Amino acid sequence: MSLMIPMVIYMQQHLVEVSNADDAISMQEYMKTEQPFYGVKAPERKAVFKKAREHTDVVDFVQYRRLVLWLWSGVYREELYLAMDVAEYYKAFRTPDAFSIYEEMLETADNWDTVDKLASNLIGDLIKDHREFEAKLIEWRQSDNMWLRRASLLAHLKHKNDTNVPLLEETILLLANEKEFFIRKAIGWVLRKYSKTNPDYVIEFVAKYNKQLSALSKKEALKVINKED
């Protein structure tokens, strides 16, 4: 038996111990998902993961992959959150080989609570250092899966001075006519974040493509700039 199975079971057992039925209902309602929750909030979940690290070491990439994907296949939403916690924590294994893990997770993600962290933290971080993966962003922005299209935007979110501006601009303009709230919001969000690095570019971009961008995207894009004014 893999050492990772006892670690998963260990975390599941401790999630049960700190679960809260009332919180579980409210969390499920908030996320508008049919997937059940234990009712464990982030601080308690992180404490469970800390105990699990003391219980079992993750010593190689194979174990890392198994642990992340086993948690990701969990019945309860907090197990998905733990999968992302694990994926992010073990930095030594966040290599180009891990991209396929994160892509597998993203392709089955079904809401912003999982999509956004996968795209901006795990996937975005790898893409910044390994530009060959930008081909995936080009593929995702044309996907029928709205969450993949959102990810093609949010993967740029934390790139700051390393932002591939032509690719981001091209992606925004390709998706700008969408009516979907989560796409319009993501366009505004990524522009708002980039405005902290290059406000003049964002001001000029919003002005130049005023007719193409939705009111929501423009409002979000200029939030930081307007606040400073």
LINUR-V203424 format. One record per backbone hydrogen bond with DSSP energy under -0.5 kcal/mol. CO is the residue of the C=O (numbers start at 0). NH is the residue of the N-H. If there is no record, write none. Layout:
[[CO/NH] [CO/NH]]
//
This chain:
[[1/4] [1/5] [2/6] [3/7] [4/8] [5/9] [6/10] [7/11] [8/12] [9/13] [10/14] [11/15] [12/16] [13/17] [15/18] [19/23] [20/24] [21/25] [22/26] [23/27] [24/28] [25/29] [26/30] [27/31] [27/32] [35/76] [37/19] [38/40] [40/44] [41/45] [42/46] [43/47] [44/48] [45/49] [46/50] [47/51] [48/52] [49/53] [50/54] [51/55] [56/58] [59/63] [60/64] [61/65] [62/66] [63/67] [64/68] [65/69] [66/70] [67/71] [68/72] [70/73] [75/78] [75/79] [76/79] [76/80] [77/81] [78/82] [79/83] [80/84] [81/85] [82/86] [83/87] [84/88] [85/89] [88/90] [89/92] [90/93] [92/94] [94/97] [95/98] [96/99] [97/100] [97/101] [98/102] [99/103] [100/104] [101/105] [102/106] [103/107] [104/107] [104/108] [105/108] [110/113] [110/114] [111/115] [113/117] [114/118] [115/119] [116/120] [116/121] [117/122] [118/123] [120/124] [121/125] [122/126] [123/127] [124/128] [125/129] [129/132] [130/133] [131/134] [132/135] [132/136] [133/137] [134/138] [135/139] [136/140] [138/141] [139/142] [143/145] [144/147] [144/148] [145/149] [146/150] [147/151] [148/152] [149/152] [149/153] [150/154] [152/155] [153/156] [155/158] [158/161] [159/162] [162/164] [163/167] [164/168] [165/169] [166/170] [167/171] [168/172] [169/173] [170/174] [171/175] [174/177] [179/182] [179/183] [180/184] [181/185] [182/186] [183/187] [184/188] [185/189] [186/190] [187/191] [188/192] [189/193] [190/194] [191/195] [192/195] [193/196] [193/197] [197/201] [198/202] [199/203] [200/204] [201/205] [202/206] [203/207] [204/208] [206/209] [208/212] [213/217] [214/218] [215/219] [216/220] [217/221] [219/222] [221/225] [222/226] [223/227] [224/228]]
//
